[in-house]
Amino acid sequence: MKTMKRILAGTLALTMSVAMASCGSSSSDTSSEDTGKDLTDSQKEQVADLADQLPDIELENTTIKWMAHYDINPSEGNVKSPALELFEEKYDGVIEYVQTTWDTRYDDLATAVMSNDSPDFFPASDMDGFPKGAIKGMFEPIDDVIDLESDLWSSTQEASDQFIFNGDHYIAVIDVSPNYVCVYNTTTIADNGLDDPAELFANDEWDWDVFQDMCIAFTDAENDMYGLDGYWYVKALSETSGVPMIGLEDGYLVNNMDDPSIEKAQNFMYELQKNGVCFDRSSNNWSTRGDGTTGYGLGTYQTLFIPVGLWAIETADTEVFGDIDAGEIMFVPMPRDPDSDTYYISSRVEGYFLCKNAPNPDGFAAYMNCLMVCKDNTSNITEESLIEYGWNQDMLDMRTQIYQMAAENPVFDLQSGVNSEMDTIMTTVSQGTMITGGGATTWTQVVSEYKGTVDYLIEEINEDIKNGTD
């Protein structure tokens, strides 16, 4: 229990990671007060040309209700998505935002379902809704409204097959995307005489050993310089092993804590922590530097690497990472095991759940089809939007490459999608070797203390999966 007490001291650190993406403060129906930027005329013409690839149907109800902690409708400063433009033009579609918060979203969804006021769809990209949402009856199978075997959906059918419950598909997978990239500031790299990670990656030299050497060389605690910071580096590094902590095989959950590849990654992580390369979040109320804003420290040249999702730099507001117009912001995939020739990518699905008793499943399907058509035909519009935010060609090329790598070698971890008890204990487990503030311990100790409990929880949930009930 002493190990648990030490590790629990830092549980808030990783728990806060997901909360950083949270927005909104209530679960009431709202629409965005801020209006985003419209597509250009040429972009609209391009989207309009895609309408012929969609079924010619007339929706009885053109409004679909979206519940999430963020709005699909564009906020001020951000560009409308091609899929939303296509949905509006082809089907007169409207997305009604049902606002919730990160912390209350599943409670709000359950309340809406039980009160016969369900939204139509809910995000699956946070990777914390499956299988629990299917077991608890919060979501419906999508097979009756989406033809996953059609040509339109063929590119993601294999990914969709990863999320089957009792023979049914529960996630409309639009794409597979990386959970994390390793973001750095090019000025910091140059000023400290370090090799550019993008060049190391291009030469297939970007591995754990080089990563560790760079972190150690840069770290100078007396001058507040640290090789690693952020909320996500624990999972980002662990899943370079190629193995999820909690996986799914033949429709049932499996505990991979004793897998040799995970053990090797965790031992590497423990060595990083022992070398003191991580900013001590325990000294800052379990937040990253400054006020805890994601990216803080890169722009001030005090941090070498911050593993974070691409979402953090795919926005008009990136100043905290550095001067994007000056080419300071760059990223690479997380480093690979030096004994492996594969860069495994911690991944998530860009996808959506159909909510239980959704009032407009046909509208949901129509919007999903719009997303699929646009994914395959409007990549240039996405790039044009990123260029408007200041991205250069090196960033665009790297983004494309990492997406391809995620599609080829994804690591889907379901530890957050089982239940709250599993989520809590796996938050503790996953950061056991890298807790800041003196709490880190060896992976052998972590497995010894927690594997039995995790096995028991998985046995329980697998029985629920077998019975198809909560």
PyMOL commands that set and color helices and strands:
alter all, ss='L'
color gray80, all
select helices_A, chain A and resi 2-8+11-19+41-48+51-53+82-91+105-114+132-135+151-160+186-191+197-202+208-218+221-223+233-241+260-274+281-284+310-312+319-321+324-326+361-377+379-388+393-408+420-430+443-467
alter helices_A, ss='H'
color red, helices_A
select strands_A, chain A and resi 29-30+63-68+94-99+121-123+139-140+164-165+168-169+172-178+181-185+226-228+246-249+252-255+303-308+329-332+345-355+410-411
alter strands_A, ss='S'
color yellow, strands_A
deselect
rebuild
show_as cartoon
